[in-house]
Amino acid sequence: MSPVKRRALELGLAVHQPATFKSPQAIEMLRAAEVDALVVVAYGLILPVAALGIPRWGCINIHASLLPRWRGAAPIQRALLAGDAMTGVTIMRMQAGLDTGPMLNSRSTDIHPTDTAKTLHDRLAQMGAELIDESLQAMSRGLIREVAQPDEGVTYAAKIDKSEAPIPWHESAEHIHRQVRAFNPWPVAQTQFNGQQLRVWDAEPIAAPGRGSMPPGSVLSATHEGIDVVCGAGILRILKLQLAGRKPLPAGQFLQGQRLDGARFAGV
């Protein structure tokens, strides 16, 4: 059960879980409930037109980006991957299109250099909870104002796929750092070490010392401070990593059981 369902049951509220809103039975259930608003967050499906028009105030989506940037399934990860300096939450009225409806409210937050998909998700979740409460209160008093999304600045946040997890060491350290942050906690950026999967949970780009002719993926140094890996441009210091079947470990602990002298990680 989701936290929402558990809390609803604790409060003695009725809970319905239709497998789809495309069935006549689900539409009739929604109509019979006579709801003022249907609030959706991270639903993962597009509501059919038949459902959109039933609630008195419409169907309202809590979307984790500043629309129209990053419409779609993975706005948090795509914002991190793109190196965006800012993101936020948009409260929008749903239409038949994918995240195309008018905006009712929004709030922004800076993306911190150490933010991961998890930390950013948790901050936006709290922000979204506060913002939907504020927006519904405004709706009940007739104080909400709809604003159409601009045509310029539209981007789409495609669903994250496991195939994106392998680290391309030929890319810059900054690029790979964004990948590590965006894919924490899933699917987790990964590379290959001695034929085994090696997940990278935390890392940081550092000032590049002399690297000579070492190819991307080569371990430049491995100390308790971190494992420095040559990238296409710059050096990435791995701070926390995990071998397949093992627990994630800080670099210093990892090196107590593994030797990386002369190692080269396999990339894509």
C-alpha positions as CSV (number, residue, x, y, z in Angstrom):
1,M,0.0,0.0,0.0
2,S,1.2,3.5,-0.7
3,P,1.5,6.0,2.2
4,V,-1.6,7.8,0.8
5,K,-3.7,4.6,1.0
6,R,-2.4,3.7,4.5
7,R,-3.3,7.2,5.8
8,A,-6.7,7.2,4.1
9,L,-7.6,3.8,5.7
10,E,-6.4,5.1,9.1
11,L,-8.8,8.0,8.7
12,G,-11.6,5.7,7.7
13,L,-11.8,7.1,4.2
14,A,-13.1,5.0,1.3
15,V,-10.3,3.8,-1.0
16,H,-10.9,2.8,-4.6
17,Q,-8.2,1.3,-6.8
18,P,-9.5,0.8,-10.4
19,A,-6.9,-0.9,-12.6
20,T,-7.8,1.6,-15.3
21,F,-10.1,4.6,-15.8
22,K,-11.0,3.4,-19.3
23,S,-13.7,1.1,-18.0
24,P,-17.4,2.3,-17.8
25,Q,-17.4,1.0,-14.2
26,A,-14.5,3.2,-13.1
27,I,-16.0,6.3,-14.8
28,E,-19.4,5.6,-13.1
29,M,-17.6,5.2,-9.7
30,L,-15.9,8.5,-10.2
31,R,-19.1,10.2,-11.2
32,A,-20.9,8.8,-8.2
33,A,-18.3,10.1,-5.8
34,E,-19.2,13.7,-6.8
35,V,-15.7,15.0,-6.1
36,D,-14.8,18.7,-6.4
37,A,-11.3,17.9,-7.7
38,L,-9.3,14.8,-8.7
39,V,-5.6,15.3,-7.7
40,V,-3.0,13.3,-9.6
41,V,0.7,13.0,-8.8
42,A,3.2,10.7,-10.5
43,Y,0.3,8.7,-11.9
44,G,2.2,7.3,-14.8
45,L,-0.9,7.1,-17.1
46,I,-2.9,9.6,-19.1
47,L,-6.5,10.0,-17.8
48,P,-9.1,9.4,-20.5
49,V,-11.2,12.4,-21.6
50,A,-14.2,10.8,-20.1
51,A,-12.7,11.2,-16.6
52,L,-11.2,14.7,-17.1
53,G,-14.6,16.4,-17.2
54,I,-16.2,14.8,-14.2
55,P,-14.8,16.7,-11.1
56,R,-16.3,20.1,-10.5
57,W,-13.0,21.8,-10.5
58,G,-11.4,19.4,-13.0
59,C,-8.4,17.0,-12.7
60,I,-5.4,18.7,-11.1
61,N,-1.8,17.5,-11.6
62,I,1.1,18.1,-9.2
63,H,4.0,18.2,-11.7
64,A,7.7,18.2,-10.6
65,S,9.0,20.9,-13.0
66,L,8.5,24.4,-14.0
67,L,6.3,23.9,-17.1
68,P,6.5,23.9,-20.0
69,R,10.1,22.6,-19.4
70,W,10.2,18.9,-18.8
71,R,6.8,17.7,-19.6
72,G,6.6,13.9,-19.2
73,A,7.6,11.0,-17.0
74,A,11.0,11.9,-15.6
75,P,11.3,15.7,-15.0
76,I,13.5,15.4,-11.9
77,Q,16.1,13.2,-13.5
78,R,16.1,15.1,-16.8
79,A,16.6,18.4,-15.1
80,L,19.7,17.0,-13.3
81,L,21.1,15.4,-16.5
82,A,20.7,18.7,-18.4
83,G,22.5,20.6,-15.7
84,D,19.5,22.9,-15.0
85,A,20.2,25.5,-12.2
86,M,16.6,25.6,-11.1
87,T,13.4,23.5,-11.1
88,G,10.2,23.5,-9.1
89,V,6.6,22.3,-8.9
90,T,3.7,23.3,-11.2
91,I,0.0,22.8,-10.3
92,M,-1.8,22.4,-13.6
93,R,-5.3,21.5,-14.8
94,M,-5.1,18.3,-16.9
95,Q,-6.1,18.1,-20.5
96,A,-6.0,15.4,-23.1
97,G,-2.3,16.2,-24.0
98,L,0.7,15.2,-22.0
99,D,1.2,17.9,-19.3
100,T,-0.1,20.6,-21.7
101,G,-2.9,22.1,-19.5
102,P,-3.1,25.6,-18.0
103,M,-1.0,26.4,-15.0
104,L,-2.7,27.2,-11.7
105,N,0.3,27.8,-9.4
106,S,4.0,27.2,-9.2
107,R,7.0,27.4,-6.9
108,S,10.7,27.2,-7.7
109,T,13.8,25.9,-6.0
110,D,17.5,26.0,-6.9
111,I,19.2,22.7,-7.8
112,H,22.1,22.3,-5.5
113,P,25.4,21.0,-6.8
114,T,25.1,17.9,-4.5
115,D,21.4,17.2,-5.3
116,T,20.5,13.7,-6.4
117,A,17.2,12.5,-7.8
118,K,16.3,11.4,-4.3
119,T,17.1,14.6,-2.5
120,L,15.5,16.7,-5.2
121,H,12.4,14.4,-5.2
122,D,12.0,14.7,-1.5
123,R,12.2,18.5,-1.5
124,L,9.8,18.8,-4.4
125,A,7.4,16.4,-2.8
126,Q,7.2,18.6,0.3
127,M,6.8,21.7,-1.9
128,G,4.1,20.0,-4.0
129,A,2.1,19.0,-0.9
130,E,2.2,22.6,0.4
131,L,1.4,24.0,-3.0
132,I,-1.6,21.8,-3.8
133,D,-3.1,22.6,-0.4
134,E,-2.7,26.3,-1.1
135,S,-4.1,25.9,-4.6
136,L,-7.2,23.9,-3.5
137,Q,-7.9,26.5,-0.8
138,A,-7.7,29.2,-3.5
139,M,-10.1,27.3,-5.8
140,S,-12.6,26.9,-3.0
141,R,-12.7,30.7,-2.7
142,G,-12.7,31.4,-6.4
143,L,-9.3,33.0,-6.3
144,I,-7.4,30.8,-8.7
145,R,-6.2,32.2,-12.0
146,E,-5.3,29.9,-14.9
147,V,-2.3,30.8,-17.1
148,A,-1.8,29.0,-20.5
149,Q,1.6,27.4,-20.9
150,P,3.8,29.3,-23.3
151,D,4.7,27.7,-26.7
152,E,8.4,28.5,-26.2
153,G,10.6,26.5,-23.9
154,V,8.8,23.1,-24.2
155,T,11.0,20.1,-23.5
156,Y,10.0,16.5,-22.9
157,A,11.3,14.3,-20.0
158,A,11.4,10.8,-21.4
159,K,11.1,7.9,-19.0
160,I,14.4,6.8,-17.6
161,D,15.7,3.4,-18.9
162,K,18.3,1.1,-17.4
163,S,20.2,1.3,-20.7
164,E,21.2,4.8,-19.7
165,A,23.0,3.7,-16.6
166,P,26.4,2.7,-18.1
167,I,29.0,5.5,-17.6
168,P,30.5,7.0,-20.8
169,W,34.0,7.7,-19.6
170,H,34.8,9.5,-22.8
171,E,32.4,12.3,-21.7
172,S,33.4,15.1,-19.4
173,A,33.6,14.7,-15.6
174,E,30.8,17.3,-15.2
175,H,28.6,15.3,-17.6
176,I,29.2,12.0,-15.7
177,H,28.7,13.7,-12.3
178,R,25.3,14.8,-13.5
179,Q,24.5,11.2,-14.5
180,V,25.6,9.9,-11.1
181,R,23.3,12.3,-9.3
182,A,20.3,11.9,-11.7
183,F,20.4,8.1,-11.4
184,N,20.6,8.0,-7.6
185,P,18.6,6.0,-6.3
186,W,17.6,4.4,-9.6
187,P,18.9,2.9,-11.9
188,V,22.3,4.0,-10.4
189,A,25.2,4.9,-12.8
190,Q,27.4,1.9,-13.4
191,T,30.6,0.7,-15.0
192,Q,32.6,-2.6,-15.3
193,F,35.5,-3.6,-13.2
194,N,37.2,-7.0,-13.7
195,G,34.1,-8.2,-15.5
196,Q,31.8,-7.2,-12.7
197,Q,29.2,-4.5,-12.4
198,L,30.3,-1.6,-10.3
199,R,27.7,0.9,-9.3
200,V,28.7,4.5,-8.6
201,W,26.5,6.2,-5.9
202,D,28.4,9.4,-5.3
203,A,31.1,11.3,-7.0
204,E,32.5,14.8,-7.7
205,P,34.5,16.4,-10.4
206,I,37.9,17.6,-9.3
207,A,40.6,19.8,-10.7
208,A,42.5,17.8,-13.3
209,P,46.1,17.0,-12.4
210,G,48.5,15.8,-15.1
211,R,47.0,12.6,-16.7
212,G,49.6,12.0,-19.4
213,S,48.3,9.7,-22.1
214,M,46.0,7.7,-19.9
215,P,42.7,6.8,-21.7
216,P,39.2,7.6,-20.3
217,G,38.2,5.1,-17.6
218,S,41.7,4.8,-16.2
219,V,42.2,5.0,-12.4
220,L,44.6,7.9,-11.8
221,S,44.8,7.4,-8.1
222,A,42.9,5.5,-5.3
223,T,43.1,6.8,-1.7
224,H,40.8,7.1,1.3
225,E,39.6,10.4,-0.1
226,G,38.3,8.8,-3.3
227,I,39.0,7.0,-6.5
228,D,40.1,9.4,-9.2
229,V,39.1,8.3,-12.7
230,V,40.2,9.9,-16.0
231,C,37.3,11.2,-18.1
232,G,37.2,12.6,-21.6
233,A,37.6,16.0,-20.0
234,G,38.6,16.3,-16.4
235,I,38.8,13.9,-13.5
236,L,35.9,12.3,-11.6
237,R,36.5,11.4,-8.0
238,I,34.3,8.4,-6.9
239,L,33.2,8.8,-3.3
240,K,30.8,5.8,-2.8
241,L,30.5,2.7,-4.9
242,Q,29.2,-0.9,-4.9
243,L,30.2,-4.2,-6.4
244,A,27.4,-6.5,-7.6
245,G,26.0,-8.4,-4.7
246,R,27.8,-6.2,-2.1
247,K,26.8,-3.2,0.0
248,P,27.5,0.4,-1.1
249,L,30.7,1.5,0.5
250,P,32.7,4.8,0.9
251,A,35.8,4.7,-1.3
252,G,38.1,4.2,1.6
253,Q,36.3,1.1,2.9
254,F,36.0,-0.3,-0.7
255,L,39.7,0.0,-1.1
256,Q,40.4,-2.2,2.0
257,G,39.2,-5.2,0.0
258,Q,40.0,-4.2,-3.6
259,R,43.2,-3.1,-5.4
260,L,42.7,-0.6,-8.2
261,D,46.4,0.1,-9.1
262,G,46.5,0.3,-12.9
263,A,42.8,-0.5,-13.2
264,R,40.7,0.8,-16.1
265,F,36.9,0.9,-15.9
266,A,35.0,-0.3,-19.0
267,G,32.6,2.4,-20.4
268,V,30.2,2.7,-23.3
